[in-house]
Amino acid sequence: MRDSRLRTELSPQLVRERLSDVGTCAGVLIAYSGGPDSTALLHCSVQAQLDVSLTAVHVDHQLHTESADWVRHCKAQCDAFGVELLVRKVCVGTAGVSVEADARRARYAALRELMEPCAVLLTAHTLDDQAETVLLQLFRGAGVDGLAAMPRCAQFGAGSHLRPLLGVTRAEVNEYVVRKGLKTLLDPANTDDRFDRSYLRREVMPRLASRWPGIVKTLSRASGHQADASALLRTQAQHDLVAVRTARGRVSATALLSLEPQRRINVLRFWLRAETKFVPPSWVVHRVEAELLGARGDAVLMVQWAEFEVRRYRAELHLTPRLSDTVAAEQPWQVPESVEFAHGRMCIEPTVGAGLRLSDLQQGTLTIGFRVGGERLRPAGSAHTRRLKSLFQEAAVEPWRRSRIPLILNGKELVAVAGHWVAESHRAVEDEPGLVLSFEDFELDL
């Protein structure tokens, strides 16, 4: 029997074989636009008589006046095929740099929300789509990951994203549609040369094909080579990331600097992508290397990227979401329960003989505030009053965390720092009821 990995002819058998490569499948979703490619995929999937549920999903981007007619067409086709159709409307910005990119993000976000554990999303990307993607990525100056283009199968939400037609040409899809007498739609965007992919498809690819007839397969084969190279770089980065991790789970600037420049860039890119789930632009990776790794040891520097911030502190790199500048105002505290803030939660654990004296809270004179500078505290068990700044430094509390940690005040006197210290004069002793305070910062968790 022919190896399923080599099968490329468009047929129900192709869909069954591709799905078998995924493993456990709890249900199939098909992204259905109504165009020739997705119609052919839907028809093949229905004919494959799969052993799992089959559902079509139409994402209405609401960009064209005909979009309501497209929904009706898709509903009629799915009714004829005996397949349930889900319709999801999304909002796409029209004033941004790329309507194409915004539409794609909105579409995949809507599809991701529908993914159940072990579900498989099928999209109808063809060999021609793959070749176009390689060129588009090349024109954008993409690296190995970008030039690897679209994988046949990848994790997606709680399930998987499978492209079973990635070895099938667009001409073969169109021939299938005609042979089976399938009704399809034509999206005007596919003939609008304002969009990069449409321009490439209509103006560039035909000229390339007239000179190099096998260009589609050649470009797709090149993407396979890039995918192999990407896998090798990923394996190396995984190995290097383990080596540069500190005991605190951070990334050591010193260890990174010991690597060759290419490996250093590779592991930084891998780390940022793994933590954020987004591909970092090259300028971000190079700024982190140049500005953060090369800084003096006591410097607190930052590189911002999208919704993220990368900092260096005490020879370690820290990655956090972009932090808000606003911190809650001082407020009364009279009930021994957890307290919610916009950026986190102060948790309370009752105890005996430790923590902040409960009786101090019951007097109704305590307030919760945040650092403004100049605070001083004599921690429990200490013989000296210290500046809070010095205490934070000795405890290796990162500077950007310090103003976000709740402080317990009795008038102007600092009596506790949530998660850290209680003043000697206000700690519970022996059989006195006490409160142990901790703090969870929501914004600092990716």
C-alpha positions in Angstrom: 0.0 0.0 0.0 1.2 3.5 -0.8 2.6 5.5 2.2 -0.1 7.9 3.3 2.5 10.6 3.8 3.1 10.6 0.0 -0.6 10.7 -1.0 -1.5 14.0 -2.6 -4.5 13.4 -4.8 -7.7 15.1 -3.6 -10.0 12.4 -2.3 -11.9 11.3 0.9 -9.1 8.8 1.5 -6.6 11.7 1.7 -8.7 13.3 4.5 -8.9 10.0 6.4 -5.2 9.4 6.1 -4.2 12.9 7.2 -6.6 12.7 10.2 -5.1 9.3 11.2 -1.7 11.0 11.4 -3.0 13.3 14.1 -3.8 10.6 16.5 -6.7 11.0 19.0 -9.5 13.0 17.4 -12.6 14.0 19.4 -14.3 15.9 16.6 -13.6 17.8 13.4 -14.2 21.5 12.6 -13.8 22.7 9.0 -13.1 26.3 8.3 -15.6 26.9 5.5 -15.6 30.2 3.5 -17.7 28.9 0.7 -14.8 29.2 -1.8 -13.5 26.4 -4.0 -10.8 25.2 -1.7 -12.9 24.9 1.5 -15.9 23.5 -0.5 -13.7 20.7 -1.9 -12.3 20.0 1.6 -15.8 19.9 3.1 -17.1 17.6 0.3 -14.2 15.2 0.7 -14.6 15.2 4.5 -18.3 14.3 4.2 -17.5 11.6 1.7 -14.9 10.2 4.0 -17.6 9.1 6.5 -15.5 9.9 9.5 -16.2 8.2 12.8 -16.3 11.5 14.7 -18.6 14.6 14.5 -18.1 16.9 11.6 -18.9 20.6 11.9 -18.4 23.5 9.5 -17.5 27.0 10.8 -18.0 30.1 8.7 -16.4 33.3 10.0 -18.1 36.4 8.8 -15.6 39.2 8.8 -18.4 41.7 7.9 -16.1 43.5 5.4 -18.3 43.2 2.3 -21.9 44.0 1.7 -22.4 40.5 0.3 -21.3 38.8 3.5 -24.9 38.0 4.5 -25.4 36.3 1.1 -22.2 34.2 1.7 -23.6 33.0 5.0 -26.8 31.9 3.4 -24.9 30.1 0.6 -22.8 28.3 3.2 -25.9 27.3 5.2 -27.6 26.0 2.0 -24.5 23.9 1.1 -24.1 22.5 4.6 -27.8 21.6 4.7 -27.3 19.8 1.4 -24.2 17.9 2.8 -26.0 17.2 6.1 -23.4 19.1 8.1 -24.0 21.5 11.0 -22.8 25.0 10.3 -21.7 27.4 12.9 -21.4 31.1 12.0 -19.2 33.5 13.9 -19.1 37.2 13.2 -15.9 39.1 13.9 -14.9 42.8 13.8 -12.0 43.7 11.7 -10.2 47.1 11.7 -10.1 48.8 8.3 -7.8 51.6 9.3 -4.8 49.5 10.3 -1.7 48.7 8.3 -3.0 45.3 7.1 -6.7 44.4 6.8 -5.5 40.9 5.8 -3.5 40.4 9.0 -6.3 41.8 11.2 -8.9 39.5 9.5 -6.6 36.5 9.9 -6.1 37.2 13.6 -9.8 37.7 14.2 -10.7 34.6 12.2 -8.3 32.3 14.1 -9.3 33.8 17.4 -12.9 32.9 16.7 -11.9 29.4 15.6 -9.7 28.9 18.6 -12.6 29.6 20.9 -14.5 26.6 19.4 -11.7 24.1 20.0 -12.5 21.3 22.5 -9.8 19.0 23.8 -8.5 16.8 21.1 -10.6 18.5 18.4 -9.1 18.9 15.0 -9.5 22.1 12.8 -9.2 21.5 9.1 -8.3 24.4 6.8 -8.1 24.1 3.0 -4.6 25.6 2.4 -3.1 24.2 -0.8 0.3 23.8 -2.3 -0.1 27.1 -4.0 -1.0 28.8 -0.7 2.2 27.4 0.7 4.3 28.7 -2.2 2.7 32.1 -1.9 3.4 32.2 1.9 7.1 31.4 1.3 7.4 34.4 -1.0 5.4 36.7 1.2 7.6 35.8 4.2 10.7 36.2 2.1 9.6 39.7 1.0 9.1 40.5 4.7 12.6 39.5 5.6 11.5 36.5 7.7 14.0 34.1 9.2 14.0 30.3 9.1 10.7 29.9 11.0 8.9 32.3 8.7 10.3 30.6 5.5 9.2 27.2 6.9 5.7 28.7 6.1 2.7 26.6 7.1 3.1 23.3 8.9 0.9 20.4 7.9 -0.2 19.9 11.5 0.3 22.1 14.6 -1.2 22.5 18.1 -4.2 24.9 18.0 -6.0 25.9 21.2 -7.1 22.8 23.0 -6.7 20.7 19.9 -4.8 20.5 16.6 -4.8 22.4 13.3 -4.5 20.2 10.2 -4.0 21.2 6.6 -4.8 18.1 4.6 -4.6 19.7 1.2 -1.1 21.1 1.6 0.2 18.8 -1.0 -2.7 19.5 -3.5 -2.4 22.2 -6.1 -5.1 24.8 -6.6 -5.6 23.6 -10.2 -6.4 20.1 -8.8 -8.9 21.6 -6.4 -10.6 23.5 -9.1 -10.8 20.4 -11.3 -12.3 18.5 -8.4 -15.0 21.2 -7.9 -16.0 21.1 -11.5 -16.0 17.3 -11.7 -18.2 17.0 -8.7 -20.5 19.9 -9.7 -20.0 21.8 -6.5 -21.3 25.3 -6.0 -18.8 27.8 -4.7 -18.3 31.5 -3.9 -15.8 34.0 -5.2 -14.4 36.4 -2.6 -13.8 39.8 -4.2 -10.7 40.1 -2.0 -9.1 37.3 -4.1 -9.1 39.6 -7.1 -8.2 42.8 -5.3 -4.6 43.7 -5.9 -4.5 46.0 -2.9 -4.0 42.9 -0.9 -0.5 41.4 -1.0 -1.5 37.8 -1.4 -4.0 38.6 -4.2 -1.4 40.7 -6.0 1.2 37.9 -5.7 -1.3 35.3 -6.9 -2.6 37.3 -9.9 0.5 39.2 -11.0 3.6 37.5 -9.8 3.1 33.7 -9.6 1.9 33.4 -13.2 5.0 35.1 -14.5 7.2 32.9 -12.3 5.4 29.8 -13.4 5.8 30.8 -17.1 9.6 30.9 -16.6 9.9 28.0 -14.0 6.9 25.7 -14.5 7.6 23.8 -11.3 7.9 26.9 -9.1 5.0 26.0 -6.8 6.4 22.6 -5.9 9.9 24.1 -5.7 9.0 26.8 -3.2 7.0 24.3 -1.2 10.0 22.0 -1.1 12.2 24.9 0.0 9.8 25.5 2.9 10.3 21.9 3.9 14.1 22.5 4.1 13.5 25.5 6.2 11.2 23.6 8.5 14.0 21.0 9.0 16.4 23.8 9.8 13.9 25.4 12.2 13.5 22.1 14.0 17.2 21.8 14.5 17.5 25.4 15.8 14.6 24.7 18.2 16.2 21.6 19.6 19.5 23.5 20.1 17.6 26.4 21.8 15.7 24.0 24.1 19.1 22.6 25.2 20.6 26.0 25.7 17.6 27.4 27.6 18.0 24.7 30.2 21.7 25.6 30.6 21.0 29.4 31.0 18.2 29.0 33.5 18.9 30.2 37.0 17.7 28.5 40.2 15.0 31.1 40.4 13.7 30.2 37.0 15.0 33.3 35.3 17.5 33.6 32.4 21.1 34.3 33.3 22.6 37.2 31.4 26.1 35.8 32.3 25.3 32.4 30.9 23.9 33.9 27.8 27.0 36.0 27.2 29.1 32.8 27.3 27.3 31.4 24.2 28.3 32.2 20.7 26.3 35.2 19.3 24.2 33.0 16.9 23.3 30.6 19.7 22.6 33.5 22.0 20.1 35.1 19.6 18.6 31.7 18.9 17.9 30.9 22.6 16.6 34.5 23.2 14.2 34.2 20.3 13.0 30.7 21.5 12.6 31.9 25.1 10.5 34.9 24.2 8.3 32.9 21.8 7.8 30.1 24.3 6.8 32.4 27.1 4.6 34.8 25.2 3.2 32.5 22.5 4.1 35.2 19.9 7.0 35.4 17.5 9.3 38.2 18.6 10.4 40.7 15.9 14.2 40.6 15.2 14.6 44.1 16.6 13.3 43.0 19.9 15.8 40.0 20.2 18.7 42.2 19.1 17.8 45.0 21.5 17.6 42.6 24.4 21.0 41.2 23.4 22.7 44.6 22.9 21.1 46.7 25.6 20.3 44.3 28.4 23.0 41.7 28.2 25.7 44.3 27.8 24.6 46.5 30.7 26.4 46.9 34.0 25.4 44.5 36.7 23.3 46.9 38.8 21.4 48.5 35.9 17.7 48.1 35.7 16.9 48.4 32.0 13.8 47.5 29.9 12.9 46.6 26.3 9.2 46.9 25.5 7.5 44.9 22.8 3.8 44.7 22.1 2.2 43.8 25.5 5.4 42.6 27.0 8.4 44.0 28.9 11.9 42.4 29.2 14.1 43.7 32.0 17.5 42.9 33.4 18.1 42.9 37.2 21.1 41.5 39.0 22.3 39.7 35.9 19.0 38.0 35.2 16.4 38.6 32.5 12.8 39.0 33.5 9.8 38.8 31.1 6.5 40.3 32.2 3.3 41.7 30.7 3.4 45.4 30.2 2.6 46.8 33.6 0.1 49.5 34.3 1.3 52.7 36.0 -1.6 53.1 38.3 -1.6 51.7 41.8 -4.6 51.7 44.2 -5.0 54.6 46.5 -4.7 54.2 50.3 -7.8 52.6 51.8 -9.1 51.5 55.2 -8.7 47.9 56.3 -10.9 46.6 59.0 -12.0 43.0 58.0 -9.5 40.1 58.2 -10.3 38.9 54.6 -8.5 38.9 51.3 -8.4 42.3 49.6 -8.7 42.8 45.8 -6.9 45.4 43.8 -6.9 46.1 40.1 -3.5 44.5 39.8 -3.5 41.8 42.4 -4.9 40.3 45.6 -3.7 40.4 49.2 -4.4 37.1 50.8 -5.0 36.6 54.6 -4.3 33.5 56.6 -5.3 33.4 60.3 -2.7 31.9 62.6 -1.5 32.1 66.3 1.7 33.5 67.6 2.9 34.9 64.3 2.1 37.5 61.6 0.4 40.8 62.2 -1.6 41.1 65.5 -5.3 40.6 64.9 -6.1 43.1 67.6 -4.4 45.9 65.7 -6.8 45.3 62.8 -9.8 45.2 65.2 -8.9 48.6 66.5 -9.9 50.0 63.1 -6.9 52.2 62.6 -5.1 50.3 59.9 -5.0 51.3 56.2 -3.6 49.7 53.1 -1.3 51.8 50.9 1.6 51.5 48.5 5.1 52.7 48.5 5.9 56.3 47.9 9.4 56.4 49.1 11.1 57.0 52.5 9.3 54.2 54.4 11.1 52.6 57.3 10.4 49.4 59.2 11.9 47.4 62.1 11.2 43.8 61.0 10.1 41.3 63.6 13.2 39.8 65.2 15.5 42.7 64.2 17.2 45.1 66.5 17.3 48.0 64.0 14.9 50.1 62.0 15.7 49.9 58.3 14.7 51.7 55.1 12.2 49.7 53.2 14.3 50.2 50.0 17.2 48.5 51.7 15.0 45.6 52.9 13.7 45.1 49.3 17.2 45.1 47.9 18.5 42.6 50.4 15.5 40.3 49.7 16.2 40.7 45.9 12.7 42.0 45.3 12.8 43.4 41.7 12.4 47.2 41.5 9.3 47.1 39.4 7.5 44.9 42.0 8.2 47.1 45.0 5.6 49.9 44.4 2.9 47.2 43.7 3.2 45.4 47.0 0.5 46.4 49.6 1.8 48.1 52.8 -0.1 48.0 56.1 0.0 51.4 57.8 -1.1 52.6 61.3 -1.4 56.3 60.7 2.0 57.1 59.2 3.7 54.1 60.7 4.5 51.2 58.5 3.6 48.0 60.3 3.7 45.3 57.7 4.6 44.5 54.1 2.4 41.9 52.5 4.3 38.7 51.8 7.5 39.9 53.5 7.7 41.6 56.9 5.8 42.5 60.0 7.0 45.2 62.4 8.5 44.0 65.7 6.1 46.3 67.5 3.0 44.8 65.8 3.7 41.1 65.5 1.6 38.5 67.2 3.4 36.6 70.0 2.8 33.4 72.0 -1.0 32.7 72.0 -2.0 36.0 70.3 -4.2 35.6 67.1 -2.3 36.8 64.1 -2.7 37.3 60.3 -0.1 36.1 57.8 -0.3 38.3 54.7 0.7 37.3 51.2 0.3 39.0 47.8 -0.5 37.7 44.3 0.3 40.1 41.5 -2.1 39.3 38.6 -0.3 41.5 36.0 3.1 39.9 36.6 1.9 36.4 35.6 2.1 35.7 31.8 
